[in-house]
Amino acid sequence: LSLCANDIVGLQTYRDARNFLHTCEAFFPNADVDYRQRAVTMNGHRTLVRPYPISVEVGELRRMMVSGRVREYEAKLRPLLGEHTIVRVDRAEPSKNVLRGFMAFDLLLERHPELADKLRFLVFLVPSRTHIRQYQRYMEDINRLVERINAKYSTEGSPIIRVFYENNYPQAIAGMKLYDVLLVNAVIDGMNLVAKEGPIVNGKDGVLVLSESVGAYEQLAEGALAVSPADIDGTAKALYEALTMPAEERKRRAAILREIIEQNDLPAWVCQQMGDLDALTEASAQAAS
């Protein structure tokens, strides 16, 4: 109710905005909900409901990706690459769906054992809420599954999965520069900026495998391969499609993703909000005159 005392309520996606309007209509009988204008009027006050999908600072990312520190990590990571390399960057928590991602990778290799010698999976996980037992158990489950997959498929001295457990942003940027496939399969996420950072810094026309349940999917669907986060079979198939995608299609999709992100970067996000505030101020001034 207090949100509707504001002039504008900003949310991440159009879906979020629709859900907010539905909630107002369902729980506040005196609310006048205008879906076309995306507005709610209650007690004589009109509130606009707008999607403002958070983004990345493209210029800053491109400066960072050529920095000395990122290049140092890139040099250290290059020897770990395979003929094909999958990368993921996440917090180590259940909502990020890391376990199902590894299950899908395992299923991919069961179906296509010929990939085992060619494929590597670099995983950058930031420890999260390590004082909570549920999160501790989740990390333990991740470690057990990684050990099992590595025991099945790794060659001597070269594990097929390498997991980096640390909060190291330059290292993560270096990893994203090198992926052939970027896996983002979160159960739910307001936006997920990794899905936007990766296509900007990647230099290999890498393919984005993206959960339909993250906010970024609304903007990036055209260039990504979509997966349902609970669908391990579908995720394994999407990974295979990404790994075997023709070069021209990879290039086309990567260009689409870059263009979308460049046109909807962080300055554009700020300008959109300021523009709506300016329009609202101007309309109020005209109404008062």
N, C-alpha and C positions, 0 to 999 in steps of 0.2 A: 504493500500500500504506500509506503514512504517513497518508493521509486517513482510513483506516479505524481509525486509533488514536484518533480523536476520538469524542466522544459523539454529535455531530450534524454532518453535512455539509450546508451550505446552498448551494443552486444557484438559478439564476434562474427556471426553469420546470419544469413537470411533465415535459416532454419531456427536459430535462436530467437530472432525477432518474431517469427510466426508463433513459436512456442510461448513467448511472453504474452503476445496478444491473446492466444487461446487461454492462457492461465487467467488473465484479467477477466475475460468473458465468462470463464467457468466459475470463478470464485467471488466475483464482485458484481452482484445483480444490477447495481446502479452505474456500472461502467458502460459507456458508449464506445464500442470498438469499431474502428474504421480500418478494415484490412487493406483496402486499396491505397489509402494514404499512410498506412502504418502509424496509426495514432490512437490514443486512448483519452477519452474525456471523462473525468470523474469530479464531482462536486464543483463543476464549472471550470475546471482547469484542464487544458489540453496538453498532452504529453506526446511528443513524437518518439517513435521507436525505430532506431536506425542500426543497420549492420555496419560495423567498422572493423573489418578483419585486420588484426595486427600483422605487421610485416617486418622485413629486415632492411637494414641500411646497406643497399647494394654497393655504394662507393666504398664504405668502410670495410665490407667483406672483401672486396677486390684488393684493397690496400693490404689487408691482413694476410691474404693468401700468398702474397709475394714477399712477406716479411721474412727476416732472417730466421726467426724462431720457427715459423711454420715450415720453411724450407729444410731446416735441420730435422724436424720430425718426418717430413716427407722422405728425406734421404734414408732415414732409419726404417721407414715402413716399406719402401720399394722392394727390398729383398724378400719381404714376406708375401708379396703378391703372387697370385697364380696367373695362369693364362686368362682366367676369368676371376674376378674378385667381387664378392658381395660385402657391403658395409652396412652397419647400423650404428646409430648414435642415440643413446637413450639414458634416462634415469633407470636404475634397477628397481622397478616397482611393478606390482601386478597390472596396473592400468596400461602399462606400455606393452604388455603382451609378449614379453621376451621369450617365455617358455614356448608358446605356440610357434613363434618364429623359428626356434631351433627344431621343433617337431616337424615343421614344414620343410626345413633344410634336410633333416634326416630322411623324410619321405622322398624328397627330390633325389637323394643319392640312392635310395633303395630302388627307385624306378629307373634311374639313369646312372648305374655304377661306372659307366665310362667317363663320367665327369669328375670322379674322385681325384684322379691324378692332376686334373687341370684347374680345379676349383679351390679357392680359399675364401674364408669368411672372417673378416676383421670386425670385431665388436667392441665398441667404446661405451662402457657403462659407468655412469656416475652413481656411486653408492648413495642410497636414499633412506632416510628414517631408520638407520641401523639399530636404534634403541628399541624399535618395535618388533616384537617376536614374529609377527606375521611377515614382516619384510625380511627378517633374518632367515626364516624358513624358505622364503621365495629365492633368496640368494643361494641357499643350500641346494634347492631343487635345480637352479640354473647350473651350478657347478657340477652336480651329478650328471645332468644331461649332457653337458659339454664333454665331460670325461668319457662318457659312454660313446658319444659320436666320434670323438677323437680316437678312441680305442678301436672302433670299427673301420675307420677310413684313413687314418693318417699313415703316412710313410715314415720311416725311421728319421727322427730329428726334425720332422716338418709337420706339425699338427695342422689339420685342415681348418680348425677353428682356433683363433687367438682372441682372447678377451683381455681388454685393458680396463682394470677397475680403478678409475681415478677421475677426478674433476679437472680435466686438462683440455681447455678449449682449443688452444693452438694445435694440439695433437689431433683432436677431432676434426678440425678444419683440414689438416693435412690428409687425414683418412678420407674425407669426403672429396678431396681433389682426385682421388685415385680409384674410386669405385666404378665398376661396370654396371652394378645394380645396387641401388639404395633401398633398403627395406624399412618401411614405416608401417607397422601393422597394429597400432595401438587400439585397445578396446574402445576407448573414448578419449578425446583430447579437444580442448577448446579451440586450438589452432594447430600446433606443432610446427615450430619454426625450422626444425631440421629439414622438413620437406621443402622449405623455401631456401634455406642456406645451401643445401646440397647442389641443386641445379645451377646456382650462381658460381660456385667455386670449382665445380667438376670440370675437368679438361678432357674427358673421354667420351662425351656424348652418352653418359650413363643413363640407365633407365630407372625411373622411380616407380617402385611397387608400393602403392599407397592405400591405406585403410579408408573405406568409405565413411568411417565413423569419426574421422578427425576433421576439424574445422577447415583445414587447408584444402581438403578434397573439393570443397565447393568451388574454389578458384582454379585448382590444378587438374581437375578430372580429365580435361581434354588431352593433356600431355602424359598422364600417368597410366599405369596398369592398376585397375581397381581390385581390391580384395575385401572380402568380409572378414573381420578380425577373428571370428570363431571358426572359420572354415580353413582347417589345416590343409585339406586336399586342394582346395582352390588356391591357397597361397603357394603350395608346392608347384602347381601348374603355372601360376603367374611367374614364379621365379624361373621356371624352365623357359617360358615364353620370352622373358626378358633376356636370358642368357643366350638364346638362339635367334634373337631378333636381327633381321638384316640391317646392315650398317646405315642404309639410307633412312630406314624407319626410325632407328635410334637417333639419328641426326635430326630428323623432322620433329620428333617428340621433344628432344632436348631444347631445340630452338623455341618451340611453343612454350615450354616451361619458363625459359629465361625471359621471354618477352612478357609473359603474364606477370612475373615477379618484378621485372624492371618497371613496368607500367603501374604497378601497385606496391611500390616500396614504402619505406617508413615516412619519408617526406609527404608522399601522396596521402598516406593515412592521416597525417596531421592536418594537411590542407583540406581534406574532406570534412573533418570535424569542424575546423574553423569556418569553412564555407557555410555549413549548416547553421552554425551559431550566428554568423553575420546575417544570413537570410532571415533568421528568426528575429534578430534585433531590428532589422530594417522593417519587417512586417509589423512588429510591435509599435515602432515609431510611427508608421503610416496609420495604424489603427488609432493611435492616440491623438493624431493631428486633426 
